[in-house]
Amino acid sequence: PQLPHGHMPLPSFWKVVEDALQQSGAQLRAFCQAFETVTPSPGAQPLTPAEERKVLSLVSKHGPDKLYQVTSNTSGSRDLDLTLLRGQIVALLQSADTKGNTSRWLVDAGGPRGFVPAAKLRPY
């Protein structure tokens, strides 16, 4: 199959790719801003600057599709379990524990990493 821009010299091709990415980035930012102004999520406290920095670092490390919000306080009862507060943002590392149990997920809480009940996480 011939690519639509296959005939272009490489520098021009990369320029086309870069422009497309910038355009979708701008659209995504506009969408996110519109979404935030329209739907304040129920019961969500605004993030503190420190939490916001943590979320940004999780996004840059793991990507936005890996972010989850803790739906209720969790207290770690086993080794490697995390104790987290409702509303905290974490990044999903693995949707199972070391024994393959899918009801406990391995997450990065912006420093500490450990297991959280999957039922207490929802996509952010």
Backbone bond lengths (Angstrom), bond angles and torsions (degrees), N, CA, C in turn:
res aa  C-N    CA-C-N  psi(-1)  N-CA   C-N-CA  omega(-1)  CA-C   N-CA-C  phi
1 P - - - 1.462 - - 1.524 110.47 -
2 Q 1.327 115.79 131.67 1.465 121.44 -179.06 1.525 109.55 -84.06
3 L 1.317 116.68 130.81 1.464 120.30 177.57 1.524 109.49 -74.02
4 P 1.333 117.81 146.27 1.468 120.02 -176.70 1.535 112.12 -60.32
5 H 1.341 117.42 -31.60 1.465 119.15 -178.52 1.525 110.87 -109.15
6 G 1.338 116.27 20.20 1.463 121.08 -175.66 1.516 114.38 -63.32
7 H 1.321 117.02 -23.23 1.475 121.08 -177.27 1.532 111.89 -84.15
8 M 1.337 117.26 -8.61 1.471 120.05 -174.18 1.514 111.15 -80.27
9 P 1.337 116.26 149.07 1.468 117.60 170.92 1.530 108.97 -64.76
10 L 1.323 116.34 150.11 1.459 121.56 -173.25 1.531 114.71 -52.94
11 P 1.352 119.09 -48.24 1.474 117.54 -178.55 1.532 112.42 -58.80
12 S 1.326 117.66 -38.77 1.470 120.43 179.11 1.525 109.76 -67.97
13 F 1.330 116.31 -40.13 1.457 120.61 179.04 1.529 110.01 -59.44
14 W 1.345 117.49 -46.41 1.471 120.79 -179.50 1.522 110.96 -64.72
15 K 1.334 116.66 -32.76 1.467 120.75 177.55 1.535 108.95 -64.42
16 V 1.336 117.06 -43.76 1.468 121.51 178.87 1.535 109.48 -60.49
17 V 1.339 116.11 -46.03 1.465 121.25 -179.97 1.523 110.02 -60.85
18 E 1.338 115.87 -47.79 1.462 121.09 -178.26 1.532 111.04 -60.64
19 D 1.326 116.54 -44.13 1.468 120.68 179.44 1.531 110.45 -61.61
20 A 1.323 116.22 -43.27 1.467 120.42 -179.65 1.524 110.02 -62.73
21 L 1.334 116.39 -42.95 1.467 120.33 179.74 1.521 111.03 -64.38
22 Q 1.343 116.35 -42.98 1.462 119.06 179.66 1.520 110.54 -63.13
23 Q 1.328 116.29 -40.58 1.459 120.78 -179.86 1.532 110.29 -63.84
24 S 1.345 117.06 -45.50 1.471 117.82 179.65 1.518 110.50 -68.12
25 G 1.331 117.92 -33.71 1.459 121.13 176.55 1.517 110.65 -61.10
26 A 1.330 115.93 -43.97 1.465 120.70 -179.81 1.537 110.01 -65.60
27 Q 1.342 116.45 -40.95 1.468 120.48 178.56 1.524 110.26 -63.27
28 L 1.342 115.92 -42.29 1.457 120.57 -179.61 1.526 110.14 -63.27
29 R 1.341 116.85 -44.29 1.469 120.01 178.98 1.524 110.90 -61.28
30 A 1.328 116.55 -43.50 1.466 120.57 179.40 1.525 110.12 -62.69
31 F 1.339 115.81 -42.46 1.457 120.51 178.80 1.529 110.25 -61.69
32 C 1.338 116.39 -46.39 1.469 120.29 -179.15 1.526 110.94 -60.85
33 Q 1.337 116.75 -42.64 1.463 120.06 179.52 1.524 110.07 -63.71
34 A 1.317 117.03 -44.84 1.464 120.70 179.36 1.526 109.52 -62.08
35 F 1.331 116.13 -43.75 1.456 121.21 -178.71 1.525 110.74 -61.77
36 E 1.344 116.64 -44.42 1.463 120.64 -179.09 1.526 111.59 -64.11
37 T 1.341 117.45 -37.53 1.457 118.87 -178.09 1.529 110.99 -74.81
38 V 1.346 117.02 -29.50 1.452 120.10 -176.46 1.528 112.00 -82.59
39 T 1.330 117.57 -42.28 1.458 119.91 -171.72 1.519 112.77 -123.48
40 P 1.305 118.13 87.29 1.460 116.96 170.18 1.524 106.66 -69.94
41 S 1.331 117.53 125.05 1.465 118.41 -173.51 1.523 109.25 -69.80
42 P 1.319 116.75 144.04 1.468 121.07 -173.52 1.526 110.77 -61.38
43 G 1.307 114.99 128.56 1.450 120.04 174.63 1.512 115.33 70.52
44 A 1.319 117.76 8.49 1.467 118.71 -179.98 1.519 109.37 -85.30
45 Q 1.307 115.57 125.26 1.461 118.76 175.02 1.529 106.89 -80.44
46 P 1.333 116.63 145.44 1.465 117.22 174.47 1.527 108.36 -61.18
47 L 1.324 115.73 144.45 1.463 119.61 -178.28 1.525 110.53 -72.30
48 T 1.311 115.84 141.83 1.465 119.86 174.05 1.527 107.04 -71.67
49 P 1.347 117.44 159.01 1.471 118.59 178.21 1.533 112.14 -54.55
50 A 1.334 117.29 -37.24 1.469 119.79 179.88 1.526 110.64 -66.00
51 E 1.350 116.86 -42.91 1.469 121.09 178.15 1.521 109.88 -63.79
52 E 1.343 114.80 -40.38 1.463 119.51 -179.19 1.532 110.65 -61.25
53 R 1.342 115.79 -43.62 1.472 120.02 177.66 1.522 110.21 -61.44
54 K 1.336 116.04 -39.75 1.461 120.68 -179.68 1.531 109.57 -64.28
55 V 1.344 116.51 -44.27 1.464 120.73 179.58 1.526 110.20 -61.22
56 L 1.340 116.42 -44.09 1.464 119.86 179.82 1.524 110.53 -61.58
57 S 1.329 116.50 -39.16 1.461 118.19 -179.56 1.529 110.66 -70.29
58 L 1.351 117.28 -35.60 1.471 120.14 176.20 1.530 110.42 -65.20
59 V 1.341 116.35 -41.23 1.473 120.32 178.85 1.522 109.71 -61.64
60 S 1.347 116.38 -44.99 1.468 117.97 -176.01 1.525 110.73 -69.21
61 K 1.336 117.14 -30.85 1.472 119.69 179.22 1.517 112.62 -79.63
62 H 1.331 117.50 -41.74 1.468 120.54 -169.17 1.529 114.55 -116.74
63 G 1.369 117.67 -15.13 1.467 120.38 -178.21 1.523 110.66 91.14
64 P 1.351 116.94 149.42 1.468 121.70 -173.12 1.523 113.78 -64.82
65 D 1.339 117.34 -27.35 1.475 118.92 -177.14 1.532 112.69 -74.80
66 K 1.338 117.14 -6.01 1.472 120.31 179.99 1.533 111.57 -98.70
67 L 1.346 117.22 -0.26 1.461 118.87 -175.73 1.528 112.50 -83.80
68 Y 1.324 114.49 137.18 1.462 121.70 178.42 1.521 108.60 -132.59
69 Q 1.327 114.57 153.04 1.453 120.10 177.12 1.532 107.66 -111.86
70 V 1.341 114.85 139.05 1.458 120.76 179.11 1.535 107.65 -76.20
71 T 1.346 117.08 125.46 1.473 120.35 -173.87 1.526 112.68 -87.58
72 S 1.330 117.62 -20.46 1.467 119.83 174.45 1.524 108.60 -156.01
73 N 1.328 116.03 157.45 1.460 119.85 -178.01 1.531 110.30 -53.77
74 T 1.326 114.96 138.81 1.466 119.10 176.60 1.518 107.50 -121.73
75 S 1.309 116.82 139.76 1.459 117.72 174.34 1.519 107.49 -120.64
76 G 1.320 114.62 122.21 1.456 119.82 -176.39 1.508 110.72 -66.75
77 S 1.345 116.29 121.72 1.460 119.49 -178.58 1.524 111.37 -103.79
78 R 1.330 116.77 -22.07 1.467 120.22 -178.94 1.514 109.89 -112.48
79 D 1.320 116.08 169.98 1.465 121.23 174.34 1.522 108.60 -55.50
80 L 1.296 116.02 140.64 1.464 123.07 176.15 1.526 113.83 70.06
81 D 1.327 119.13 3.27 1.473 120.59 173.53 1.529 107.97 -78.41
82 L 1.319 116.39 144.67 1.466 120.37 177.50 1.530 109.47 -97.70
83 T 1.319 115.55 148.16 1.454 121.41 170.43 1.521 106.06 -103.05
84 L 1.329 116.95 116.09 1.466 121.51 -174.38 1.520 110.07 -129.33
85 L 1.335 115.14 156.18 1.456 121.08 178.29 1.518 110.07 -98.28
86 R 1.322 115.05 150.57 1.454 121.58 175.61 1.529 108.92 -54.65
87 G 1.329 116.21 136.02 1.458 119.81 178.30 1.518 113.69 94.16
88 Q 1.336 117.41 -15.47 1.466 119.56 179.39 1.525 110.10 -65.23
89 I 1.332 116.13 148.33 1.456 121.65 179.51 1.524 108.36 -104.50
90 V 1.334 115.79 133.08 1.461 120.83 178.20 1.523 108.46 -132.53
91 A 1.338 115.75 163.49 1.466 120.21 176.35 1.525 108.33 -111.53
92 L 1.320 115.46 132.98 1.460 121.17 179.74 1.527 109.98 -74.06
93 L 1.332 116.37 126.55 1.463 120.94 175.90 1.529 109.70 -101.01
94 Q 1.343 116.13 -40.67 1.457 120.74 -178.75 1.517 109.41 -153.60
95 S 1.329 117.75 134.53 1.461 119.76 -176.61 1.527 111.05 -91.27
96 A 1.338 115.57 40.98 1.472 122.39 174.92 1.522 107.57 -166.63
97 D 1.347 116.44 160.12 1.462 117.84 175.15 1.533 109.48 -91.37
98 T 1.325 116.35 -174.10 1.472 120.34 -173.94 1.536 112.16 -63.74
99 K 1.332 117.06 -22.13 1.470 119.83 178.97 1.525 111.87 -94.69
100 G 1.350 116.32 6.69 1.462 119.85 178.44 1.523 113.40 83.73
101 N 1.336 116.64 11.58 1.464 121.38 178.32 1.535 108.45 -75.74
102 T 1.347 117.37 115.99 1.468 120.10 -174.85 1.526 113.00 -85.34
103 S 1.341 118.26 1.14 1.460 118.31 176.81 1.529 111.31 -88.09
104 R 1.339 116.98 -7.12 1.472 121.62 175.02 1.524 107.45 -120.88
105 W 1.329 116.19 123.65 1.458 120.35 -178.50 1.516 110.43 -107.79
106 L 1.326 115.65 145.21 1.461 122.17 175.16 1.528 108.43 -87.43
107 V 1.327 116.33 122.85 1.464 119.87 -177.83 1.529 110.89 -128.80
108 D 1.333 114.57 159.34 1.459 123.30 172.43 1.523 105.29 -105.59
109 A 1.338 116.21 117.91 1.469 119.97 -178.55 1.521 110.55 -97.15
110 G 1.346 116.67 28.20 1.466 120.31 178.68 1.518 110.50 79.08
111 G 1.295 116.68 38.30 1.462 122.80 -178.00 1.500 106.96 149.52
112 P 1.362 115.93 -83.16 1.469 116.54 177.70 1.526 110.84 -70.02
113 R 1.315 115.35 143.63 1.469 121.02 174.32 1.508 107.85 -120.06
114 G 1.315 116.56 142.64 1.456 119.14 179.11 1.511 110.21 -179.89
115 F 1.327 114.94 -168.84 1.456 120.72 -174.41 1.526 112.14 -99.64
116 V 1.335 114.86 145.76 1.465 123.07 179.97 1.534 106.30 -138.15
117 P 1.351 117.50 143.68 1.474 118.30 175.05 1.537 109.70 -60.77
118 A 1.326 116.12 127.53 1.468 120.84 -178.20 1.521 111.10 -57.53
119 A 1.334 116.90 -32.26 1.466 121.37 -177.09 1.530 111.70 -65.15
120 K 1.335 116.95 -18.73 1.470 119.71 -178.18 1.524 112.28 -97.75
121 L 1.335 116.36 14.95 1.470 120.01 179.45 1.517 108.82 -121.87
122 R 1.347 115.45 142.21 1.469 119.31 172.31 1.518 107.26 -135.85
123 P 1.344 117.10 147.39 1.472 119.75 -179.46 1.527 110.06 -54.28
124 Y 1.334 115.07 138.98 1.472 120.18 -177.58 1.503 110.50 -88.83
